[in-house]
Amino acid sequence: MPLSMVREGEKSRIKKVGGREETRRFLENLGFVAGGFVTVVSAMEGNIIVNIKDSRVALGRDMANKIFV
């Protein structure tokens, strides 16, 4: 399921990062790699804030839909 469907406070393991090559590279540089863990901190109006590798990252729904957990 895409990261955008994960509920607040839920910790998930990343299974796959999709999208074009440049998008995948951008997300990998932020720490979104297969096997990594991500926790959704909050979700409002299509945007989500996640905790990954002790950092908080804000993503739009379109980017969150490219990350599968």
DOSE-842690 format. One record per residue: residue number from 1; x, y, z of N, C-alpha, C in turn. Coordinates in steps of 0.1 Angstrom, whole numbers, plus 5000, padded with zeros to 4 digits. Atoms other than C-alpha are relative to their C-alpha. Layout:
BEGIN
+-----+--------+---------+------+---------+----------+-------+--------+---------+------+
| num | n.east | n.north | n.up | ca.east | ca.north | ca.up | c.east | c.north | c.up |
+-----+--------+---------+------+---------+----------+-------+--------+---------+------+
| NUM |      X |       Y |    Z |       X |        Y |     Z |      X |       Y |    Z |
...
+-----+--------+---------+------+---------+----------+-------+--------+---------+------+
END
This chain:
BEGIN
+-----+--------+---------+------+---------+----------+-------+--------+---------+------+
| num | n.east | n.north | n.up | ca.east | ca.north | ca.up | c.east | c.north | c.up |
+-----+--------+---------+------+---------+----------+-------+--------+---------+------+
|   1 |   5008 |    4988 | 5000 |    5000 |     5000 |  5000 |   5009 |    5012 | 5000 |
|   2 |   4992 |    4987 | 5000 |    5012 |     5036 |  4994 |   5001 |    5006 | 5014 |
|   3 |   4998 |    4993 | 4987 |    5026 |     5056 |  5023 |   4989 |    5010 | 5003 |
|   4 |   5011 |    4990 | 4997 |    4997 |     5081 |  5019 |   4989 |    4993 | 5007 |
|   5 |   5012 |    5007 | 4993 |    4973 |     5054 |  5033 |   5004 |    4996 | 5014 |
|   6 |   4996 |    5004 | 4986 |    4993 |     5048 |  5065 |   4994 |    5010 | 5010 |
|   7 |   5006 |    4991 | 4989 |    4976 |     5061 |  5097 |   5011 |    5007 | 5008 |
|   8 |   4990 |    4993 | 4991 |    4993 |     5086 |  5120 |   5005 |    4992 | 5011 |
|   9 |   4994 |    5008 | 4989 |    5017 |     5071 |  5145 |   5004 |    4986 | 4996 |
|  10 |   4998 |    5014 | 5004 |    5020 |     5039 |  5125 |   5014 |    4999 | 4994 |
|  11 |   4986 |    5002 | 5005 |    5056 |     5026 |  5118 |   4999 |    4989 | 4989 |
|  12 |   5000 |    5010 | 5011 |    5061 |     5008 |  5085 |   5013 |    4999 | 4994 |
|  13 |   4988 |    5003 | 5007 |    5088 |     4992 |  5065 |   4998 |    5003 | 4985 |
|  14 |   5001 |    4996 | 5014 |    5095 |     5006 |  5030 |   5003 |    4987 | 4992 |
|  15 |   4998 |    5011 | 5008 |    5091 |     4979 |  5004 |   5005 |    5004 | 4986 |
|  16 |   4996 |    4996 | 5014 |    5096 |     4998 |  4971 |   4998 |    5015 | 4999 |
|  17 |   5002 |    4986 | 5003 |    5101 |     5033 |  4959 |   4998 |    5001 | 4985 |
|  18 |   5003 |    4999 | 5014 |    5085 |     5040 |  4925 |   5002 |    5014 | 4994 |
|  19 |   4999 |    4987 | 5007 |    5084 |     5068 |  4900 |   5011 |    5000 | 4990 |
|  20 |   4989 |    4999 | 5009 |    5108 |     5081 |  4875 |   5014 |    5000 | 5007 |
|  21 |   4986 |    5002 | 4994 |    5146 |     5077 |  4880 |   5004 |    5012 | 5009 |
|  22 |   4996 |    4988 | 4992 |    5151 |     5113 |  4892 |   4992 |    5001 | 5013 |
|  23 |   5008 |    5000 | 4988 |    5122 |     5110 |  4916 |   5005 |    4990 | 5010 |
|  24 |   4995 |    5011 | 4991 |    5135 |     5077 |  4931 |   5013 |    5005 | 5006 |
|  25 |   4987 |    4996 | 4995 |    5170 |     5092 |  4934 |   4998 |    5011 | 5011 |
|  26 |   5003 |    4989 | 4991 |    5156 |     5123 |  4952 |   4995 |    4994 | 5013 |
|  27 |   5005 |    5007 | 4988 |    5136 |     5101 |  4977 |   5010 |    4992 | 5007 |
|  28 |   4989 |    5008 | 4994 |    5166 |     5078 |  4983 |   5009 |    5010 | 5007 |
|  29 |   4991 |    4990 | 4993 |    5187 |     5109 |  4992 |   4994 |    5005 | 5013 |
|  30 |   5007 |    4996 | 4988 |    5161 |     5118 |  5018 |   4999 |    4988 | 5010 |
|  31 |   5000 |    5012 | 4991 |    5164 |     5082 |  5033 |   4989 |    4990 | 4997 |
|  32 |   5011 |    5009 | 5003 |    5134 |     5065 |  5016 |   5006 |    4989 | 4991 |
|  33 |   4994 |    5011 | 5007 |    5151 |     5032 |  5007 |   4993 |    4987 | 5004 |
|  34 |   5007 |    5012 | 4996 |    5137 |     4997 |  5006 |   5007 |    4994 | 5012 |
|  35 |   4995 |    5006 | 4987 |    5140 |     4980 |  5040 |   5001 |    5010 | 5011 |
|  36 |   5000 |    4990 | 4989 |    5140 |     5013 |  5059 |   4987 |    5002 | 5007 |
|  37 |   5013 |    4998 | 4992 |    5114 |     5023 |  5085 |   4996 |    5014 | 4999 |
|  38 |   5005 |    4987 | 5001 |    5092 |     5053 |  5083 |   4988 |    5000 | 5009 |
|  39 |   5012 |    4999 | 4991 |    5066 |     5066 |  5108 |   4993 |    5013 | 4996 |
|  40 |   5008 |    4989 | 5004 |    5038 |     5089 |  5098 |   4997 |    5009 | 5013 |
|  41 |   5001 |    4991 | 4988 |    5038 |     5119 |  5123 |   4986 |    5007 | 4999 |
|  42 |   5013 |    4993 | 5002 |    5008 |     5138 |  5108 |   4996 |    5000 | 4986 |
|  43 |   5005 |    4999 | 5013 |    4986 |     5139 |  5078 |   4988 |    5010 | 4999 |
|  44 |   5011 |    4990 | 5001 |    4965 |     5169 |  5068 |   4999 |    5005 | 4985 |
|  45 |   5003 |    4995 | 5013 |    4949 |     5179 |  5035 |   5008 |    4995 | 4989 |
|  46 |   4993 |    5007 | 5011 |    4968 |     5154 |  5014 |   5015 |    5001 | 5002 |
|  47 |   4986 |    4999 | 4997 |    5002 |     5164 |  5028 |   5003 |    4992 | 5013 |
|  48 |   4997 |    5008 | 4988 |    5020 |     5141 |  5053 |   5014 |    5004 | 5005 |
|  49 |   4987 |    4998 | 4994 |    5049 |     5146 |  5077 |   5004 |    4986 | 5006 |
|  50 |   4995 |    5013 | 4996 |    5070 |     5115 |  5083 |   5013 |    5002 | 5008 |
|  51 |   4987 |    5001 | 4993 |    5099 |     5106 |  5106 |   5007 |    4989 | 4994 |
|  52 |   4991 |    5010 | 5006 |    5127 |     5088 |  5088 |   5014 |    5003 | 5004 |
|  53 |   4986 |    4998 | 4996 |    5162 |     5083 |  5101 |   5002 |    5012 | 5009 |
|  54 |   5000 |    4989 | 4990 |    5156 |     5107 |  5130 |   4999 |    5014 | 4994 |
|  55 |   5003 |    4987 | 5006 |    5145 |     5135 |  5107 |   4986 |    5000 | 4996 |
|  56 |   5014 |    4998 | 5005 |    5111 |     5149 |  5098 |   5000 |    5005 | 4986 |
|  57 |   5001 |    4996 | 5014 |    5102 |     5152 |  5062 |   4986 |    5002 | 4996 |
|  58 |   5014 |    4998 | 5005 |    5071 |     5167 |  5046 |   4999 |    4996 | 4986 |
|  59 |   5003 |    5004 | 5014 |    5057 |     5151 |  5015 |   4986 |    5003 | 4995 |
|  60 |   5013 |    4999 | 5006 |    5029 |     5158 |  4992 |   4994 |    4987 | 4997 |
|  61 |   5007 |    5013 | 5002 |    5003 |     5131 |  4984 |   5006 |    4993 | 4988 |
|  62 |   4995 |    5006 | 5012 |    5018 |     5126 |  4949 |   5013 |    4993 | 5003 |
|  63 |   4987 |    5006 | 4996 |    5053 |     5118 |  4964 |   4997 |    4988 | 5009 |
|  64 |   5003 |    5011 | 4990 |    5038 |     5097 |  4992 |   4994 |    4988 | 4993 |
|  65 |   5006 |    5011 | 5008 |    5019 |     5076 |  4966 |   5011 |    4992 | 4993 |
|  66 |   4989 |    5007 | 5006 |    5053 |     5066 |  4951 |   5008 |    4991 | 5009 |
|  67 |   4993 |    5008 | 4990 |    5065 |     5050 |  4983 |   4991 |    4990 | 5005 |
|  68 |   5009 |    5011 | 4996 |    5051 |     5016 |  4990 |   5006 |    4993 | 5013 |
|  69 |   4997 |    5007 | 4987 |    5051 |     5000 |  5025 |   4993 |    4987 | 5002 |
+-----+--------+---------+------+---------+----------+-------+--------+---------+------+
END
